[in-house]
Amino acid sequence: MINTQPAASAALSQDELKTRVGQAALQYVVAGQILGVGSGSTVNKFIDALASVRDQIKGAVSSSIASTERLQALGIEVFDSNQVERLSVYVDGADEIDHQGNMIKGGGAALTREKIVAAQSAKFVCIVDQSKLVQTLGRYPVPVEVIPMAVQRLVRQFASIGAQARVRLQDGQPLVTDNGQVILDVAGLRIWNPRAFESEVSQWPGVVTVGVFAFQQAQVCLMATASGVKTMNFY
Ligand code: 5RP
């Protein structure tokens, strides 16, 4: 293991908290191996920290085009997920995480590739600041990647369970994911049973990936707080 432990501090900005937790995740990087790398602003801090140990790792499997470009710009080799059978560690952020390690992900629209890389990894290390910790998932609208022709039918299907689904826009147009699909952001949910919810919605025709990660849950959460980076282990 490569060990780098940031010091505790008070009154840090959210950006500084992300930097601290990104650096703290270096302790889970295994020398000589290929690492799974997620997406988002917190992961960007981790990628930046990874540059300092780039000569000690073989490379990375990335969950988005944006992360791939950032890794490559720092001289870190990126492997296709099909080239690698098993990863020992996957480091990624989350939009919400509960006290059991279940997460909502997809705020950066990379949820499908994130779930794929998480599924081929033995350990999911989630890096967040303390604002992401919740008792029950659902405060953050759940991202769902869907096939465009199913959008309106899925909007109605979510309405039938009391939720409001909206197509995510970018510059006034539906955002198109790295996989050529679109995102529904689903508000009004209280997810009491994350596995049951993920199982059910994953079967709705037209759904590519639901942004609830209960089957690919975190084994470890590194959470940046004003008093330092705390570690939560889930079993
Ligand atoms: C991208 C993700 C991100 O991990 C999630 O949105 C958290 O992002 P950030 O670190 O920017 O808050 O799931 O699809």
Boltz pocket constraint, residues with backbone or C-beta under 6 A from the ligand:
constraints:
  - pocket:
      binder: B
      contacts: [[A, 38], [A, 39], [A, 40], [A, 41], [A, 42], [A, 43], [A, 92], [A, 93], [A, 94], [A, 95], [A, 104], [A, 105], [A, 106], [A, 107], [A, 108], [A, 109], [A, 110], [A, 111], [A, 114], [A, 127]]
      max_distance: 6.0
